[in-house]
Structure formats: structure tokens, C-alpha cells
Amino acid sequence: MVVERARDESQSMSGSLQSLCWGSSACGGIVSSYFSGSLVEVYGVRSVFGVTALLPLITSVVSLLVKEEPVHGPARGLSLGNDFFESSKSSIIQLWGAVKQPNVFLPTLFIFLFQATPQSGSATFFFITNKLGFTPEFLGRLNVVTSVASLIGVALYNGFLKKVPLRKIFLVTTIIGSALGMTQVLLVTGLNRKFGISDEWFSIGDSLILSVLGQAFFMPALVLAARICPLGMEATFFATLMSIANGGSILGGLLGAGLTHIFGVTKDKFDNLALLIIICNLSTLLPLPLLGLLPRDEPDSDENTDIEMTPY
């Protein structure tokens, strides 16, 4: 639905639509994050799983309020038999025809490679729980901070960055994010305590800053994905792009797991965790030479409200 509305809008307006959606998501995250930790301690894991399984039903009720115009035609039919398979075959052919276009394939490749860089999050999580002894309640508070930071990141993008060229946002946020990500080394080595900063407060501040930056980076990626979707395949194509991005994240997690094994980092042994964090953060800079794959941005104006889809 957002993609359909974003296609004919300027970059800034498209960014506002994405900001509205993800800002709402961040607000929901603020409400739920704290209770996720405290409820686990009070009622146990089974009860929390039960509650989280029931809550999505509310979304089903809200969906009944959505107004949309049905599209009639053979390509939209859901009848069983040959019509269904012919419709599916036609949709797949149309999807592949859209993906293989250079102005779509190259940005999609860029998003995938950006997501596929190695990640050290799992090893860091074992460190803060097994080594530092962070409780589920504190992790819930940390999730609250992350949700608040995401909301701040959305506001930052919507207020100051939605008219900035996408290439510039990716470049700046990646470089700053890689540098700030190195601060986790201070937590792993205990240097933060030498400066009089407790592990808890350092984790809160670190999560706040990195989450704001991460959301500011994530928003233009969503805007780009929404604006390269072809007409008539908005839902399928956007879902495909997000699946490709998630596939990149899975690959990044696997690469991070491989590096974790190579460096001998386990749930109880963290001697080389600092080196792992440094390598993973430096690897986020590797896709920067591929920024040329992204479409050039045209300034917002009344006459010209589209991104020029020329990859070079």
C-alpha cells in the first residue's frame, strides 16, 4: 500500500510515508519492549509466548478497516486449476522481467551485499548475558532504549535527511556507523569501567547511538526499494526485495558465525571477541565502492517528482 502511494511522489514525500509506518512500529516497540523482559521473569517464557501469539489477531481486526479497490482481470484470479497456475506462471515471468532490468537489479544487488557483511551480534549477546550477567529485565529496558532510538532515527530522517541524496546518506551513515561500532570493543575489554562508566550505562548509550544511526540508514533503503517497484506488482516485488535483503542478513549472520568459530569465541570464551567486532565493523565498509549501482537522485520539484533510474 505504501509502495503504491510512494511511486508518484517525490523522494521526500516517499520518505514521509515510510517514516510514518516505521515511526508507528517504533512506538509499538516502546510499549512492548520493557514488558517483554519483566513478564518473562514474573510469568515465565510459556506465558509470554502465548500473549505474543494472540496479539497479532488485533492486526487482523484492523485490516477490516482498510479500504481498497479490487482489480479485476485474469492475472489476479485465484481460481483453482489451470487458471491459477497460468496466473502464477505469468506473475513469475513478470517478476523476473522486472528484476533483471539493470535499474532494478543493480540497486537490489547493492542492498543484498550491504546486508551480507559479517555480524558479531550473537557473540556479543552471549558476552553481555553470560559474562556481564545482564538480566532479562535489563535486556527489556535495553530494548526500550533501542525502540526509542529507532523512533529518534525515523524523526531524524524525516526531519533532515529525506531530501538528501540516497548515495550520500548511505556513505555517511556507513562510515560513522563503522567507527561508532568500534565502541563495543571498550565494553568487551572493560575500558569503559576505567573511565567510570558502568557496563549497564555504557550498553544503554551504545545501543541508543547505534540504533539511531541504524534506523537513519535503514529508512533510505526502504525508500529506494519502494520506488523501484514496477507498476502492478507492488506487493510481490516489494516482498521479494525484502526477502533478498533478509537473505543478505542471514548470509551475514552465517559469515559472522564462521568468523566466531575461527576466532574460537564461544559462550564462555571471549578472548578474541574484540578482534571479531573490529573485523565485522570494518567489513561494513566493503560495499561502499558499489554506491555507483544506486540510481541518481533528482532534486524535489513540482515538475519533477521521480528519481532518475539511471544506475550510473
Solvent accessible surface area in square Angstrom, and as a share of the most:
residue,aa,sasa,rsa
1,M,126,0.56
2,V,38,0.22
3,V,8,0.04
4,E,96,0.43
5,R,128,0.47
6,A,0,0.00
7,R,51,0.19
8,D,110,0.57
9,E,60,0.27
10,S,16,0.10
11,Q,8,0.04
12,S,13,0.08
13,M,87,0.39
14,S,0,0.00
15,G,0,0.00
16,S,28,0.18
17,L,32,0.16
18,Q,7,0.03
19,S,7,0.04
20,L,123,0.61
21,C,55,0.33
22,W,90,0.32
23,G,9,0.08
24,S,67,0.43
25,S,66,0.42
26,A,9,0.07
27,C,62,0.37
28,G,40,0.39
29,G,19,0.18
30,I,51,0.26
31,V,106,0.61
32,S,65,0.42
33,S,12,0.08
34,Y,75,0.29
35,F,108,0.45
36,S,44,0.29
37,G,5,0.05
38,S,21,0.13
39,L,57,0.28
40,V,45,0.26
41,E,87,0.39
42,V,108,0.62
43,Y,143,0.54
44,G,28,0.26
45,V,84,0.48
46,R,209,0.76
47,S,54,0.35
48,V,22,0.13
49,F,138,0.57
50,G,34,0.33
51,V,72,0.41
52,T,72,0.42
53,A,72,0.56
54,L,117,0.58
55,L,96,0.48
56,P,77,0.48
57,L,110,0.55
58,I,104,0.53
59,T,95,0.55
60,S,64,0.41
61,V,99,0.57
62,V,81,0.47
63,S,60,0.39
64,L,147,0.73
65,L,142,0.70
66,V,64,0.37
67,K,186,0.79
68,E,140,0.63
69,E,158,0.71
70,P,102,0.64
71,V,97,0.56
72,H,161,0.72
73,G,37,0.36
74,P,131,0.83
75,A,58,0.45
76,R,121,0.44
77,G,31,0.30
78,L,153,0.76
79,S,57,0.36
80,L,164,0.82
81,G,39,0.38
82,N,124,0.64
83,D,96,0.50
84,F,82,0.34
85,F,133,0.56
86,E,108,0.48
87,S,14,0.09
88,S,39,0.25
89,K,120,0.51
90,S,53,0.34
91,S,42,0.27
92,I,114,0.58
93,I,106,0.54
94,Q,93,0.41
95,L,33,0.17
96,W,156,0.55
97,G,25,0.24
98,A,7,0.06
99,V,22,0.12
100,K,119,0.50
101,Q,86,0.38
102,P,86,0.54
103,N,43,0.22
104,V,8,0.05
105,F,93,0.39
106,L,26,0.13
107,P,1,0.01
108,T,9,0.05
109,L,61,0.30
110,F,1,0.00
111,I,14,0.07
112,F,57,0.24
113,L,60,0.30
114,F,20,0.08
115,Q,54,0.24
116,A,9,0.07
117,T,16,0.09
118,P,24,0.15
119,Q,80,0.36
120,S,13,0.08
121,G,48,0.46
122,S,86,0.55
123,A,8,0.06
124,T,18,0.10
125,F,104,0.43
126,F,88,0.37
127,F,7,0.03
128,I,19,0.10
129,T,33,0.19
130,N,77,0.40
131,K,133,0.56
132,L,39,0.19
133,G,45,0.43
134,F,13,0.06
135,T,69,0.40
136,P,61,0.38
137,E,48,0.22
138,F,23,0.10
139,L,33,0.17
140,G,1,0.01
141,R,116,0.42
142,L,22,0.11
143,N,72,0.37
144,V,34,0.19
145,V,26,0.15
146,T,50,0.29
147,S,15,0.10
148,V,53,0.30
149,A,0,0.00
150,S,22,0.14
151,L,57,0.28
152,I,80,0.41
153,G,0,0.00
154,V,7,0.04
155,A,61,0.47
156,L,63,0.31
157,Y,0,0.00
158,N,53,0.27
159,G,54,0.52
160,F,154,0.64
161,L,39,0.20
162,K,41,0.18
163,K,143,0.60
164,V,36,0.20
165,P,61,0.39
166,L,0,0.00
167,R,63,0.23
168,K,112,0.47
169,I,5,0.03
170,F,2,0.01
171,L,71,0.35
172,V,68,0.39
173,T,12,0.07
174,T,10,0.06
175,I,87,0.44
176,I,74,0.38
177,G,20,0.19
178,S,7,0.04
179,A,64,0.50
180,L,55,0.28
181,G,4,0.04
182,M,50,0.22
183,T,41,0.24
184,Q,42,0.19
185,V,27,0.15
186,L,57,0.28
187,L,11,0.06
188,V,25,0.14
189,T,73,0.42
190,G,6,0.06
191,L,65,0.32
192,N,1,0.00
193,R,129,0.47
194,K,161,0.68
195,F,150,0.62
196,G,71,0.68
197,I,74,0.37
198,S,47,0.30
199,D,20,0.10
200,E,72,0.32
201,W,180,0.63
202,F,25,0.10
203,S,8,0.05
204,I,37,0.19
205,G,29,0.28
206,D,21,0.11
207,S,26,0.17
208,L,63,0.31
209,I,92,0.46
210,L,44,0.22
211,S,22,0.14
212,V,26,0.15
213,L,27,0.13
214,G,38,0.37
215,Q,22,0.10
216,A,1,0.01
217,F,38,0.16
218,F,69,0.29
219,M,0,0.00
220,P,0,0.00
221,A,13,0.10
222,L,2,0.01
223,V,0,0.00
224,L,1,0.00
225,A,0,0.00
226,A,1,0.01
227,R,25,0.09
228,I,9,0.05
229,C,5,0.03
230,P,36,0.23
231,L,140,0.69
232,G,29,0.28
233,M,12,0.05
234,E,19,0.08
235,A,84,0.65
236,T,68,0.40
237,F,0,0.00
238,F,46,0.19
239,A,57,0.44
240,T,34,0.20
241,L,5,0.03
242,M,42,0.19
243,S,69,0.45
244,I,50,0.25
245,A,10,0.08
246,N,91,0.47
247,G,27,0.26
248,G,0,0.00
249,S,35,0.22
250,I,116,0.59
251,L,68,0.34
252,G,0,0.00
253,G,31,0.30
254,L,116,0.58
255,L,81,0.40
256,G,1,0.01
257,A,60,0.46
258,G,33,0.32
259,L,40,0.20
260,T,26,0.15
261,H,152,0.68
262,I,128,0.65
263,F,39,0.16
264,G,32,0.30
265,V,9,0.05
266,T,75,0.44
267,K,117,0.50
268,D,109,0.56
269,K,107,0.45
270,F,23,0.09
271,D,114,0.59
272,N,60,0.31
273,L,0,0.00
274,A,18,0.14
275,L,82,0.41
276,L,0,0.00
277,I,0,0.00
278,I,59,0.30
279,I,59,0.30
280,C,6,0.03
281,N,19,0.10
282,L,92,0.46
283,S,11,0.07
284,T,39,0.23
285,L,59,0.29
286,L,130,0.65
287,P,8,0.05
288,L,28,0.14
289,P,113,0.71
290,L,61,0.30
291,L,21,0.11
292,G,30,0.29
293,L,20,0.10
294,L,0,0.00
295,P,2,0.01
296,R,108,0.39
297,D,32,0.17
298,E,58,0.26
299,P,108,0.68
300,D,51,0.26
301,S,47,0.30
302,D,138,0.72
303,E,159,0.71
304,N,62,0.32
305,T,48,0.28
306,D,78,0.40
307,I,12,0.06
308,E,72,0.32
309,M,53,0.24
310,T,53,0.31
311,P,22,0.14
312,Y,140,0.53
